[in-house]
Amino acid sequence: MKNSSAIIVALAASLILGGCSLWPFSSTHEAKAAPPSAQPVAKVTHAISGKETARGTFKGLNGHVTTGHASIIRSGKSWAVSLGSDFSFDGAPDPQIAFGNKGHYAKGTNFAKLRKNQGEQIYVIPKNLDVGDYLEVYVWCEKFTVPLGVARLKLVK
């Protein structure tokens, strides 16, 4: 009886807090994208002019669905993260844009709150972050300190 009460309390807390928490009963598997043949072919656009230096495709993490493209854009003396017109995120409390390497978020690199869950977005990278130090762009949940999606970047020639 005590065990079933504990399970009910944990499930209720999980439902109330929701979002990107990692309760024992929540899914921690990576979201899978549809096979390439099932995905529509569409032109991805970015709402910034400049030179695209790196590009990657998002993959959801910790049970979240995060899809679409992220690019690093050089515009004059500034750098920016550009989320493509195909960007989509299923939502969570306090999602932020951040960097990382080798499958790990780099602590302290979150620099902007995600403004919307879909479509083109531009985030100017602060000068204190050296974009060349990172190979991944993250959608990061600061509230629960978990990654929600990652785009592994490849250089564009």
Secondary structure, 3 states (H helix, E strand, C coil): CHHHHHHHHHHHHHHHHCCCCCCCCCCCCCCCCCCHHHCCCCCCCCCCCCEEEEEEEEEECCCCCEECEEEEEEECCEEEEEECCCCEECCCCCEEEEEEECCEECCCCCCEECCCCECCEEEECCCCCCHHHCCEEEEEECCCCEEEEEEECEECC
